[in-house]
Amino acid sequence: MTSIWQQINQANAAVVEQVGQSVVRIYSGEDGIGAGMIWHADGVIVTNAHVVADKNGQRNNLVVALADGTWHDALVIGYDLQKDVAVIRIDADNLTSITPQMDVLLQPGHYVLALGHPWGMTDAVTGGVVIGTGDSLPELRDRRNWIALDLKMRPGHSGGPLFNAYGQIVGMNTMIQGPEVSFAIPVSVIQAYVEAVLNPVVPDTEAASYQPDDDVTLV
C-alpha cells in the first residue's frame, strides 16, 4: 500500500518534470546567468531583467538552452529593471509553454516550489511556504506587489517559475533578503509587462534603473 508520503513525492516529482519542460537556461558568453520561462509557444520567453541587463546596459551574446537540449540565440525584446522583468525571443515554434494562472489566490501557508539552475545544476527545485503577498508586505523597491516566501533560492534561480503543487505558475523567482526570505514577482505583473512589450501603445522609453537595498541579493 502506497503511503501518503510516497504519493506526495510522486506527485511533486511529476509536477516538477511537467513544469521543467517550459524552463530554459540563459547564458551570456560562457557564463550561465539564470533561468527563463517559455511564455508563448512561438519563442517568447520571460525572465528577470537583471538576467539580461545590468546598470551598464544589456548583456551581449545571449543564448538559450531548451529542455530538449537544443540551443538558440536570443533577442531581447524589452526589459524593465524597476519591475525586474524582461522579454526575450528565440527563433523557434511549437514549444511547450507555461500556463500563467491569474486566478490563483495565494495565502500565507500555501506550499510552493521554485525551479531554476543554481551552480550549473539543471532544474534544481526548492520548496517552502508563502509568507505574505501584496499589501500585507512592507515596501520593497517602492512597491508591495511581491510574493514573500520562506524558501531558499540561490543564484541561478532567477527567472525561473514559482508554482504550486498543481503545477500552476504563480510567479517568477527574483531575489533573496537575508538568509531565509525570498521574493517572487506575481504572475499578473509579468503578464501585464509581456502584453505591453508585445503590443506597445507608445514607443518604449529608456529602461528604469534601480539600486538594490544592501540586504537584497538578486538570484
N, CA, C and O of each residue as an XYZ file, in Angstrom:
876
protein
N       0.842     -1.194      0.000
C       0.000      0.000      0.000
C       0.880      1.249      0.000
O       1.802      1.365      0.807
N       0.596      2.165     -0.893
C       1.396      3.376     -1.010
C       1.084      4.333      0.130
O      -0.079      4.644      0.387
N       2.120      4.797      0.809
C       1.921      5.729      1.913
C       1.623      7.121      1.378
O       1.859      7.414      0.205
N       1.099      7.982      2.259
C       0.780      9.350      1.869
C       2.032     10.087      1.417
O       1.968     10.901      0.496
N       3.185      9.812      2.060
C       4.427     10.484      1.683
C       4.910     10.033      0.315
O       5.444     10.836     -0.450
N       4.728      8.761     -0.001
C       5.085      8.287     -1.337
C       4.220      8.961     -2.395
O       4.704      9.325     -3.466
N       2.940      9.122     -2.087
C       2.034      9.790     -3.018
C       2.440     11.244     -3.230
O       2.434     11.743     -4.355
N       2.793     11.917     -2.133
C       3.223     13.315     -2.232
C       4.500     13.427     -3.051
O       4.616     14.289     -3.921
N       5.462     12.543     -2.766
C       6.725     12.576     -3.500
C       6.518     12.322     -4.991
O       7.105     13.003     -5.831
N       5.683     11.341     -5.309
C       5.418     11.032     -6.710
C       4.721     12.195     -7.409
O       5.039     12.526     -8.552
N       3.770     12.809     -6.713
C       3.041     13.939     -7.292
C       3.966     15.130     -7.513
O       3.921     15.772     -8.562
N       4.808     15.424     -6.520
C       5.741     16.545     -6.655
C       6.716     16.320     -7.805
O       6.980     17.232     -8.589
N       7.252     15.100     -7.903
C       8.202     14.792     -8.973
C       7.551     14.945    -10.344
O       8.180     15.439    -11.279
N       6.298     14.525    -10.464
C       5.589     14.638    -11.737
C       5.353     16.096    -12.107
O       5.491     16.477    -13.269
N       4.997     16.909    -11.117
C       4.756     18.331    -11.366
C       6.047     19.032    -11.778
O       6.048     19.839    -12.708
N       7.138     18.728    -11.090
C       8.428     19.338    -11.426
C       8.843     18.968    -12.851
O       9.319     19.820    -13.600
N       8.665     17.711    -13.220
C       9.009     17.283    -14.580
C       8.156     18.008    -15.616
O       8.650     18.417    -16.667
N       6.870     18.163    -15.307
C       5.952     18.846    -16.220
C       6.357     20.302    -16.413
O       6.478     20.767    -17.547
N       6.568     21.021    -15.320
C       6.930     22.437    -15.394
C       8.293     22.608    -16.054
O       8.511     23.557    -16.806
N       9.206     21.687    -15.771
C      10.562     21.785    -16.298
C      10.646     21.784    -17.812
O      11.637     22.256    -18.369
N       9.625     21.262    -18.497
C       9.629     21.261    -19.961
C       9.558     22.670    -20.538
O       9.906     22.892    -21.698
N       9.101     23.627    -19.715
C       8.947     25.009    -20.178
C       9.987     25.945    -19.580
O       9.888     27.162    -19.733
N      10.977     25.389    -18.904
C      12.019     26.198    -18.265
C      13.297     26.115    -19.096
O      13.698     25.036    -19.532
N      13.928     27.269    -19.307
C      15.141     27.322    -20.122
C      16.324     27.798    -19.287
O      16.155     28.356    -18.202
N      17.519     27.567    -19.811
C      18.747     28.118    -19.238
C      19.208     29.266    -20.122
O      19.211     29.151    -21.348
N      19.594     30.364    -19.502
C      20.025     31.544    -20.246
C      21.497     31.795    -19.958
O      21.921     31.835    -18.803
N      22.264     31.962    -21.021
C      23.709     32.152    -20.911
C      24.113     33.463    -21.576
O      23.489     33.908    -22.539
N      25.159     34.065    -21.048
C      25.803     35.210    -21.681
C      27.272     34.847    -21.838
O      27.998     34.756    -20.848
N      27.714     34.639    -23.075
C      29.054     34.112    -23.272
C      29.104     32.687    -22.761
O      28.275     31.860    -23.141
N      30.063     32.393    -21.909
C      30.192     31.046    -21.366
C      29.570     30.929    -19.987
O      29.584     29.856    -19.384
N      29.026     32.025    -19.486
C      28.514     32.035    -18.121
C      27.014     31.780    -18.095
O      26.256     32.470    -18.778
N      26.579     30.799    -17.315
C      25.169     30.605    -17.070
C      24.692     31.655    -16.084
O      25.238     31.768    -14.986
N      23.690     32.416    -16.460
C      23.301     33.544    -15.617
C      21.878     33.469    -15.101
O      21.478     34.323    -14.310
N      21.105     32.491    -15.513
C      19.759     32.437    -14.978
C      18.849     31.501    -15.738
O      19.265     30.772    -16.638
N      17.598     31.548    -15.343
C      16.562     30.716    -15.942
C      15.551     31.609    -16.650
O      15.588     32.833    -16.529
N      14.665     30.986    -17.375
C      13.580     31.690    -18.035
C      12.424     30.737    -18.246
O      12.570     29.522    -18.117
N      11.265     31.305    -18.575
C      10.061     30.506    -18.809
C       9.545     30.757    -20.219
O       9.447     31.906    -20.650
N       9.217     29.699    -20.934
C       8.610     29.843    -22.257
C       7.180     30.324    -22.058
O       6.323     29.581    -21.579
N       6.937     31.563    -22.427
C       5.631     32.187    -22.179
C       4.654     31.922    -23.315
O       3.467     31.690    -23.088
N       5.171     31.959    -24.548
C       4.376     31.656    -25.731
C       5.094     30.580    -26.535
O       6.324     30.529    -26.558
N       4.333     29.735    -27.185
C       4.911     28.609    -27.916
C       5.732     29.032    -29.123
O       6.474     28.224    -29.679
N       5.606     30.312    -29.542
C       6.338     30.786    -30.717
C       7.691     31.393    -30.370
O       8.270     32.116    -31.181
N       8.205     31.107    -29.166
C       9.556     31.527    -28.830
C       9.676     32.698    -27.888
O      10.786     33.163    -27.627
N       8.560     33.192    -27.365
C       8.605     34.287    -26.393
C       8.930     33.717    -25.012
O       8.260     32.802    -24.533
N       9.957     34.266    -24.387
C      10.446     33.790    -23.089
C      10.502     34.960    -22.124
O      10.889     36.063    -22.510
N      10.123     34.734    -20.879
C      10.248     35.769    -19.854
C      11.311     35.355    -18.844
O      11.519     34.172    -18.577
N      11.967     36.352    -18.300
C      12.979     36.145    -17.279
C      13.086     37.422    -16.466
O      12.317     38.359    -16.683
N      14.019     37.473    -15.542
C      14.270     38.706    -14.804
C      15.100     39.667    -15.649
O      15.940     39.245    -16.444
N      14.858     40.954    -15.469
C      15.648     41.955    -16.186
C      17.122     41.859    -15.811
O      17.994     42.064    -16.656
N      17.406     41.543    -14.529
C      18.817     41.501    -14.131
C      19.558     40.299    -14.718
O      20.780     40.206    -14.604
N      18.820     39.380    -15.345
C      19.464     38.272    -16.059
C      19.999     38.740    -17.417
O      21.044     38.271    -17.869
N      19.284     39.659    -18.063
C      19.669     40.084    -19.416
C      20.335     41.450    -19.450
O      20.845     41.854    -20.496
N      20.346     42.176    -18.328
C      20.928     43.515    -18.310
C      21.393     43.854    -16.902
O      20.959     43.246    -15.923
N      22.288     44.842    -16.818
C      22.698     45.375    -15.525
C      22.790     46.887    -15.654
O      22.344     47.449    -16.654
N      23.359     47.549    -14.665
C      23.399     49.013    -14.686
C      24.202     49.556    -15.867
O      24.074     50.726    -16.228
N      25.024     48.703    -16.462
C      25.817     49.116    -17.619
C      25.103     48.861    -18.940
O      25.626     49.190    -20.005
N      23.915     48.278    -18.873
C      23.154     48.047    -20.091
C      22.919     46.574    -20.365
O      23.189     45.713    -19.527
N      22.414     46.308    -21.549
C      22.026     44.956    -21.938
C      23.241     44.054    -22.131
O      24.256     44.471    -22.689
N      23.123     42.802    -21.659
C      24.194     41.827    -21.872
C      24.222     41.401    -23.343
O      23.199     41.404    -24.028
N      25.397     41.041    -23.799
C      25.562     40.619    -25.186
C      25.612     39.095    -25.289
O      25.836     38.388    -24.307
N      25.395     38.619    -26.509
C      25.573     37.194    -26.825
C      24.722     36.284    -25.942
O      25.217     35.300    -25.393
N      23.449     36.619    -25.810
C      22.554     35.771    -25.028
C      22.204     34.510    -25.814
O      21.844     34.566    -26.990
N      22.320     33.381    -25.137
C      21.993     32.090    -25.730
C      21.071     31.349    -24.776
O      21.251     31.394    -23.559
N      20.088     30.670    -25.336
C      19.102     29.936    -24.545
C      19.220     28.446    -24.833
O      19.294     28.027    -25.988
N      19.236     27.655    -23.768
C      19.210     26.197    -23.898
C      17.842     25.697    -23.463
O      17.392     25.986    -22.354
N      17.186     24.949    -24.332
C      15.864     24.410    -24.031
C      15.979     23.074    -23.309
O      17.051     22.474    -23.235
N      14.849     22.627    -22.782
C      14.826     21.362    -22.047
C      15.173     20.178    -22.940
O      15.646     19.151    -22.454
N      14.939     20.318    -24.248
C      15.247     19.207    -25.160
C      16.714     19.169    -25.579
O      17.115     18.318    -26.374
N      17.519     20.097    -25.041
C      18.946     20.098    -25.325
C      19.375     20.977    -26.483
O      20.571     21.099    -26.746
N      18.431     21.592    -27.184
C      18.790     22.472    -28.296
C      19.159     23.861    -27.788
O      18.707     24.296    -26.729
N      19.999     24.548    -28.576
C      20.489     25.877    -28.219
C      20.027     26.892    -29.258
O      19.958     26.592    -30.450
N      19.710     28.111    -28.781
C      19.209     29.151    -29.677
C      19.756     30.512    -29.254
O      19.829     30.818    -28.064
N      20.137     31.320    -30.232
C      20.461     32.712    -29.947
C      19.181     33.435    -29.540
O      18.099     33.138    -30.047
N      19.318     34.383    -28.622
C      18.146     35.085    -28.106
C      18.243     36.580    -28.380
O      19.320     37.171    -28.313
N      17.104     37.173    -28.687
C      16.988     38.611    -28.910
C      16.172     39.217    -27.777
O      15.089     38.725    -27.460
N      16.681     40.273    -27.169
C      15.949     40.950    -26.102
C      14.896     41.855    -26.732
O      15.226     42.750    -27.509
N      13.631     41.622    -26.398
C      12.530     42.432    -26.909
C      12.304     43.652    -26.020
O      11.993     44.735    -26.516
N      12.456     43.482    -24.732
C      12.288     44.598    -23.804
C      12.614     44.167    -22.394
O      12.517     42.989    -22.053
N      13.007     45.144    -21.564
C      13.245     44.842    -20.155
C      13.004     46.079    -19.318
O      13.162     47.204    -19.791
N      12.621     45.866    -18.080
C      12.370     46.941    -17.127
C      13.084     46.580    -15.831
O      12.667     45.664    -15.123
N      14.154     47.295    -15.522
C      14.942     46.977    -14.335
C      14.192     47.268    -13.046
O      14.457     46.635    -12.024
N      13.258     48.217    -13.076
C      12.496     48.507    -11.866
C      11.540     47.364    -11.543
O      11.462     46.911    -10.401
N      10.819     46.906    -12.550
C       9.933     45.755    -12.355
C      10.728     44.455    -12.272
O      10.246     43.463    -11.725
N      11.942     44.461    -12.814
C      12.814     43.289    -12.918
C      12.182     42.188    -13.763
O      12.204     41.011    -13.403
N      11.622     42.599    -14.888
C      11.016     41.671    -15.844
C      11.615     41.944    -17.221
O      11.838     43.097    -17.591
N      11.872     40.889    -17.968
C      12.381     41.026    -19.332
C      11.678     40.031    -20.242
O      11.243     38.964    -19.810
N      11.577     40.407    -21.511
C      11.014     39.536    -22.540
C      12.079     39.328    -23.606
O      12.622     40.292    -24.146
N      12.374     38.076    -23.906
C      13.315     37.755    -24.973
C      12.631     36.800    -25.946
O      11.590     36.220    -25.638
N      13.225     36.648    -27.111
C      12.619     35.773    -28.116
C      13.701     34.932    -28.790
O      14.817     35.395    -29.025
N      13.343     33.695    -29.091
C      14.212     32.829    -29.884
C      13.468     32.417    -31.147
O      12.239     32.471    -31.196
N      14.205     32.011    -32.157
C      13.614     31.596    -33.421
C      13.236     30.120    -33.325
O      13.988     29.237    -33.738
N      12.062     29.883    -32.775
C      11.564     28.513    -32.598
C      10.050     28.578    -32.456
O       9.495     29.621    -32.111
N       9.396     27.474    -32.721
C       7.949     27.433    -32.544
C       7.532     26.056    -32.048
O       8.349     25.143    -31.926
N       6.242     25.931    -31.768
C       5.683     24.690    -31.227
C       6.384     24.260    -29.940
O       6.564     23.071    -29.680
N       6.774     25.251    -29.142
C       7.429     24.964    -27.875
C       6.392     24.675    -26.796
O       5.224     25.041    -26.927
N       6.827     24.026    -25.745
C       5.945     23.757    -24.608
C       5.972     24.975    -23.692
O       6.965     25.228    -23.010
N       4.879     25.721    -23.684
C       4.832     26.955    -22.903
C       4.152     26.725    -21.564
O       3.388     25.777    -21.382
N       4.453     27.619    -20.636
C       3.795     27.550    -19.334
C       2.384     28.132    -19.453
O       2.063     28.811    -20.428
N       1.560     27.861    -18.463
C       0.223     28.438    -18.409
C       0.131     29.312    -17.171
O      -0.051     28.793    -16.069
N       0.254     30.633    -17.323
C       0.176     31.507    -16.149
C      -1.214     31.470    -15.534
O      -2.218     31.471    -16.245
N      -1.264     31.439    -14.220
C      -2.534     31.335    -13.504
C      -2.833     32.651    -12.791
O      -2.260     32.949    -11.743
N      -3.744     33.435    -13.377
C      -4.083     34.736    -12.809
C      -5.037     34.636    -11.626
O      -5.086     35.533    -10.783
N      -5.793     33.546    -11.565
C      -6.874     33.475    -10.590
C      -6.528     32.648     -9.356
O      -7.407     32.350     -8.548
N      -5.255     32.273     -9.202
C      -4.850     31.513     -8.020
C      -4.631     32.482     -6.868
O      -3.791     33.377     -6.959
N      -5.372     32.311     -5.796
C      -5.256     33.180     -4.626
C      -4.237     32.582     -3.667
O      -4.514     31.598     -2.980
N      -3.056     33.189     -3.630
C      -2.025     32.721     -2.709
C      -2.280     33.276     -1.318
O      -2.592     34.455     -1.150
N      -2.143     32.414     -0.330
C      -2.340     32.817      1.056
C      -1.164     32.344      1.896
O      -0.503     31.365      1.550
N      -0.898     33.045      3.012
C       0.172     32.597      3.904
C      -0.016     31.131      4.288
O      -1.105     30.717      4.685
N       1.049     30.362      4.166
C       0.993     28.941      4.487
C       0.860     28.042      3.284
O       1.081     26.836      3.391
N       0.499     28.603      2.122
C       0.410     27.784      0.915
C       1.793     27.266      0.520
O       2.778     28.003      0.567
N       1.856     26.006      0.136
C       3.120     25.385     -0.269
C       3.394     25.692     -1.735
O       2.505     25.576     -2.578
N       4.635     26.085     -2.034
C       5.029     26.395     -3.406
C       6.423     25.831     -3.686
O       7.171     25.500     -2.766
N       6.750     25.729     -4.964
C       8.040     25.216     -5.414
C       8.689     26.228     -6.351
O       7.999     26.942     -7.079
N      10.008     26.284     -6.327
C      10.761     27.170     -7.220
C      11.759     26.334     -8.007
O      12.465     25.495     -7.447
N      11.807     26.573     -9.314
C      12.688     25.810    -10.195
C      13.690     26.752    -10.852
O      13.337     27.859    -11.258
N      14.937     26.307    -10.955
C      15.966     27.128    -11.585
C      17.221     26.320    -11.822
O      17.196     25.089    -11.805
N      18.332     27.028    -12.045
C      19.586     26.361    -12.401
C      20.755     26.893    -11.577
O      21.715     27.406    -12.153
N      20.709     26.788    -10.257
C      21.817     27.304     -9.444
C      23.075     26.451     -9.573
O      23.005     25.229     -9.701
N      24.230     27.122     -9.537
C      25.531     26.447     -9.527
C      25.713     25.497    -10.712
O      26.417     24.494    -10.599
N      25.090     25.804    -11.831
C      25.239     24.962    -13.003
C      24.350     23.736    -13.015
O      24.367     22.970    -13.978
N      23.575     23.538    -11.963
C      22.644     22.410    -11.929
C      21.451     22.704    -12.826
O      21.058     23.860    -12.986
N      20.881     21.670    -13.404
C      19.720     21.828    -14.266
C      18.452     21.442    -13.521
O      18.373     20.377    -12.909
N      17.461     22.328    -13.583
C      16.156     22.069    -12.973
C      16.279     21.692    -11.500
O      15.740     20.675    -11.063
N      16.988     22.515    -10.745
C      17.082     22.324     -9.297
C      15.848     22.931     -8.646
O      15.491     24.077     -8.920
N      15.209     22.167     -7.798
C      13.952     22.607     -7.194
C      14.126     22.806     -5.700
O      14.866     22.076     -5.041
N      13.435     23.798     -5.182
C      13.385     24.031     -3.748
C      11.947     24.356     -3.383
O      11.195     24.862     -4.215
N      11.563     24.076     -2.159
C      10.179     24.278     -1.757
C      10.063     25.022     -0.446
O      11.005     25.062      0.346
N       8.902     25.609     -0.224
C       8.648     26.339      1.013
C       7.221     26.847      1.034
O       6.373     26.381      0.273
N       6.961     27.801      1.905
C       5.600     28.304      2.052
C       5.554     29.806      1.817
O       6.551     30.513      1.965
N       4.381     30.264      1.452
C       4.139     31.692      1.266
C       4.074     32.373      2.625
O       3.359     31.924      3.521
N       4.833     33.467      2.772
C       4.773     34.270      3.993
C       3.672     35.313      3.879
O       2.899     35.517      4.815
N       3.609     35.963      2.740
C       2.606     37.001      2.525
C       2.687     37.511      1.104
O       3.630     37.207      0.373
N       1.688     38.293      0.716
C       1.646     38.861     -0.628
C       1.086     40.275     -0.581
O       0.376     40.648      0.353
N       1.418     41.053     -1.602
C       0.782     42.342     -1.819
C       0.837     43.310     -0.661
O       1.895     43.538     -0.073
N      -0.313     43.880     -0.336
C      -0.394     44.941      0.662
C      -0.029     44.487      2.062
O       0.191     45.323      2.938
N       0.040     43.183      2.294
C       0.421     42.703      3.624
C       1.920     42.845      3.871
O       2.384     42.645      4.993
N       2.687     43.190      2.822
C       4.145     43.252      2.917
C       4.628     44.690      3.059
O       3.950     45.617      2.615
N       5.800     44.888      3.679
C       6.420     46.212      3.653
C       6.914     46.521      2.245
O       7.092     45.615      1.431
N       7.133     47.795      1.961
C       7.590     48.177      0.634
C       9.001     47.660      0.361
O       9.882     47.702      1.220
N       9.178     47.176     -0.854
C      10.484     46.741     -1.332
C      10.624     47.282     -2.740
O       9.807     46.972     -3.608
N      11.651     48.088     -2.977
C      11.793     48.807     -4.247
C      10.563     49.671     -4.521
O      10.088     49.754     -5.654
N      10.064     50.301     -3.485
C       8.956     51.259     -3.592
C       7.640     50.630     -4.032
O       6.780     51.324     -4.575
N       7.469     49.347     -3.812
C       6.188     48.719     -4.130
C       5.973     47.489     -3.262
O       6.892     46.996     -2.607
N       4.740     47.010     -3.276
C       4.383     45.878     -2.428
C       3.903     44.662     -3.224
O       3.553     43.639     -2.636
N       3.883     44.765     -4.538
C       3.348     43.637     -5.320
C       4.404     42.558     -5.507
O       4.924     42.342     -6.601
N       4.701     41.888     -4.394
C       5.640     40.781     -4.344
C       4.971     39.564     -3.713
O       3.900     39.666     -3.115
N       5.612     38.430     -3.857
C       5.270     37.238     -3.088
C       6.463     36.959     -2.188
O       7.556     36.676     -2.678
N       6.265     37.037     -0.871
C       7.339     36.757      0.087
C       7.265     35.291      0.489
O       6.180     34.757      0.720
N       8.425     34.643      0.570
C       8.474     33.191      0.719
C       9.471     32.750      1.774
O      10.563     33.307      1.888
N       9.084     31.748      2.540
C      10.034     31.048      3.403
C      10.571     29.886      2.575
O      10.127     28.745      2.702
N      11.536     30.213      1.726
C      12.012     29.287      0.699
C      13.406     29.750      0.291
O      13.619     30.943      0.072
N      14.343     28.839      0.188
C      15.735     29.214     -0.069
C      16.058     29.176     -1.562
O      16.317     28.120     -2.139
N      16.033     30.368     -2.169
C      16.525     30.492     -3.538
C      18.035     30.697     -3.511
O      18.615     31.084     -2.496
N      18.651     30.427     -4.656
C      20.093     30.567     -4.792
C      20.412     31.201     -6.142
O      19.583     31.177     -7.051
N      21.619     31.772     -6.277
C      21.984     32.332     -7.579
C      21.800     31.307     -8.694
O      22.351     30.208     -8.633
N      21.027     31.673     -9.707
C      20.686     30.754    -10.787
C      19.212     30.404    -10.807
O      18.712     29.874    -11.799
N      18.498     30.700     -9.699
C      17.050     30.510     -9.690
C      16.330     31.665    -10.382
O      15.167     31.532    -10.763
N      17.018     32.800    -10.547
C      16.398     33.981    -11.154
C      15.737     33.659    -12.487
O      16.314     32.978    -13.334
N      14.517     34.160    -12.657
C      13.800     33.989    -13.906
C      13.044     32.689    -14.025
O      12.271     32.502    -14.965
N      13.255     31.789    -13.086
C      12.551     30.512    -13.109
C      11.161     30.624    -12.510
O      10.825     31.644    -11.907
N      10.353     29.590    -12.669
C       8.969     29.643    -12.214
C       8.802     29.344    -10.728
O       9.509     28.517    -10.153
N       7.856     30.034    -10.137
C       7.322     29.690     -8.823
C       5.957     29.074     -9.087
O       5.125     29.685     -9.757
N       5.713     27.880     -8.574
C       4.473     27.188     -8.901
C       3.966     26.400     -7.702
O       4.708     26.115     -6.762
N       2.672     26.054     -7.760
C       2.075     25.320     -6.650
C       2.079     23.819     -6.928
O       2.614     23.363     -7.938
N       1.485     23.073     -6.028
C       1.524     21.615     -6.118
C       0.755     21.069     -7.315
O       0.877     19.890     -7.648
N      -0.048     21.934     -7.970
C      -0.785     21.515     -9.161
C      -0.041     21.887    -10.445
O      -0.536     21.648    -11.546
N       1.152     22.476    -10.297
C       1.909     22.896    -11.468
C       1.457     24.218    -12.041
O       1.846     24.572    -13.154
N       0.644     24.959    -11.305
C       0.166     26.261    -11.763
C       1.231     27.323    -11.488
O       1.697     27.456    -10.357
N       1.615     28.078    -12.516
C       2.652     29.095    -12.380
C       2.047     30.326    -11.717
O       1.092     30.909    -12.229
N       2.607     30.715    -10.581
C       2.052     31.841     -9.826
C       3.020     33.010     -9.724
O       2.627     34.087     -9.277
N       4.288     32.826    -10.129
C       5.243     33.919    -10.024
C       6.577     33.564    -10.650
O       6.756     32.488    -11.220
N       7.520     34.511    -10.526
C       8.864     34.320    -11.063
C       9.897     34.581     -9.967
O       9.877     35.629     -9.322
N      10.789     33.629     -9.764
C      11.841     33.751     -8.753
C      12.702     34.978     -9.041
O      13.103     35.206    -10.182
N      12.988     35.778     -7.989
C      13.678     37.038     -8.256
C      14.830     37.343     -7.316
O      15.924     37.655     -7.786
N      14.628     37.266     -5.998
C      15.704     37.685     -5.099
C      15.508     37.117     -3.704
O      14.452     36.587     -3.359
N      16.574     37.249     -2.911
C      16.535     36.846     -1.513
C      16.880     38.044     -0.643
O      17.616     38.939     -1.058
N      16.342     38.047      0.557
C      16.632     39.107      1.512
C      16.969     38.450      2.844
O      16.102     37.884      3.510
N      18.231     38.532      3.218
C      18.653     37.819      4.407
C      18.787     36.336      4.112
O      18.690     35.928      2.954
N      19.006     35.526      5.131
C      19.277     34.099      4.906
C      18.045     33.244      4.633
O      18.178     32.127      4.133
N      16.850     33.740      4.948
C      15.684     32.860      4.911
C      14.573     33.305      3.964
O      13.814     32.458      3.493
N      14.446     34.600      3.666
C      13.283     35.109      2.940
C      13.622     35.338      1.470
O      14.616     35.988      1.144
N      12.790     34.800      0.594
C      12.934     35.003     -0.844
C      11.716     35.745     -1.371
O      10.660     35.767     -0.739
N      11.885     36.358     -2.548
C      10.791     37.113     -3.152
C      10.606     36.706     -4.605
O      11.567     36.437     -5.325
N       9.340     36.668     -5.016
C       8.983     36.371     -6.395
C       8.048     37.452     -6.912
O       7.327     38.089     -6.144
N       8.070     37.648     -8.224
C       7.176     38.603     -8.870
C       5.880     37.882     -9.228
O       5.928     36.821     -9.851
N       4.720     38.431     -8.850
C       3.448     37.773     -9.178
C       3.243     37.648    -10.685
O       3.719     38.477    -11.460
N       2.546     36.625    -11.077
C       2.341     36.354    -12.495
C       1.546     37.472    -13.165
O       1.704     37.698    -14.365
N       0.697     38.174    -12.417
C      -0.080     39.270    -13.001
C       0.817     40.409    -13.465
O       0.553     41.027    -14.496
N       1.879     40.691    -12.707
C       2.830     41.739    -13.091
C       3.563     41.342    -14.370
O       3.770     42.162    -15.264
N       3.952     40.074    -14.441
C       4.668     39.577    -15.621
C       3.782     39.660    -16.859
O       4.210     40.150    -17.904
N       2.545     39.180    -16.740
C       1.640     39.160    -17.883
C       1.372     40.566    -18.400
O       1.340     40.787    -19.610
N       1.178     41.517    -17.489
C       0.928     42.898    -17.899
C       2.115     43.459    -18.672
O       1.941     44.172    -19.660
N       3.328     43.130    -18.214
C       4.510     43.640    -18.907
C       4.673     42.981    -20.274
O       5.001     43.654    -21.252
N       4.449     41.684    -20.346
C       4.554     40.984    -21.631
C       3.593     41.594    -22.648
O       3.968     41.833    -23.796
N       2.363     41.844    -22.228
C       1.376     42.428    -23.134
C       1.806     43.816    -23.591
O       1.628     44.173    -24.756
N       2.378     44.607    -22.663
C       2.817     45.956    -23.015
C       3.969     45.932    -24.013
O       4.035     46.774    -24.909
N       4.876     44.971    -23.860
C       6.034     44.881    -24.755
C       5.637     44.357    -26.133
O       6.111     44.863    -27.150
N       4.782     43.359    -26.169
C       4.411     42.753    -27.447
C       3.366     43.566    -28.198
O       3.230     43.441    -29.415
N       2.627     44.402    -27.467
C       1.587     45.231    -28.086
C       1.741     46.672    -27.620
O       0.862     47.194    -26.934
N       2.848     47.326    -27.981
C       3.114     48.670    -27.457
C       2.116     49.695    -27.978
O       1.756     49.697    -29.155
N       1.679     50.564    -27.075
C       0.785     51.662    -27.439
C       1.597     52.905    -27.756
O       1.264     53.670    -28.661
N       2.677     53.096    -26.991
C       3.570     54.229    -27.217
C       4.983     53.686    -27.342
O       5.258     52.589    -26.855
N       5.893     54.425    -27.984
C       7.280     53.954    -28.089
C       7.881     53.711    -26.723
O       7.640     54.466    -25.781
N       8.664     52.652    -26.622
C       9.299     52.307    -25.354
C      10.294     53.384    -24.959
O      11.022     53.906    -25.804
N      10.327     53.716    -23.673
C      11.264     54.705    -23.168
C      12.455     53.996    -22.552
O      12.483     52.769    -22.464
N      13.423     54.766    -22.133
C      14.620     54.189    -21.536
C      14.245     53.345    -20.331
O      13.416     53.756    -19.520
N      14.841     52.182    -20.207
C      14.527     51.277    -19.104
C      14.824     51.935    -17.773
O      15.830     52.625    -17.614
N      13.931     51.711    -16.815
C      14.150     52.264    -15.482
C      15.314     51.560    -14.814
O      15.580     50.388    -15.080
N      15.997     52.271    -13.957
C      17.111     51.678    -13.229
C      16.814     51.727    -11.747
O      15.911     52.442    -11.312
N      17.558     50.985    -10.982
C      17.376     50.965     -9.541
C      18.681     50.569     -8.887
O      19.581     50.033     -9.532
N      18.770     50.840     -7.600
C      19.890     50.388     -6.796
C      19.332     49.473     -5.721
O      18.635     49.956     -4.829
N      19.606     48.172     -5.760
C      19.064     47.253     -4.763
C      19.501     47.636     -3.359
O      20.593     48.167     -3.159
N      18.633     47.359     -2.386
C      18.994     47.574     -0.995
C      20.197     46.714     -0.648
O      20.432     45.682     -1.276
N      20.959     47.140      0.354
C      22.180     46.424      0.719
C      21.919     44.986      1.130
O      22.763     44.116      0.921
N      20.727     44.726      1.728
C      20.452     43.383      2.222
C      19.665     42.540      1.236
O      19.149     41.480      1.591
N      19.571     43.005      0.002
C      18.863     42.266     -1.035
C      19.879     41.657     -1.994
O      20.801     42.334     -2.448
N      19.701     40.373     -2.297
C      20.569     39.682     -3.244
C      19.731     39.186     -4.406
O      18.789     38.417     -4.214
N      20.070     39.627     -5.619
C      19.382     39.133     -6.799
C      19.884     37.733     -7.089
O      21.089     37.482     -7.070
N      18.953     36.812     -7.361
C      19.344     35.431     -7.593
C      19.422     35.124     -9.082
O      19.740     33.998     -9.464
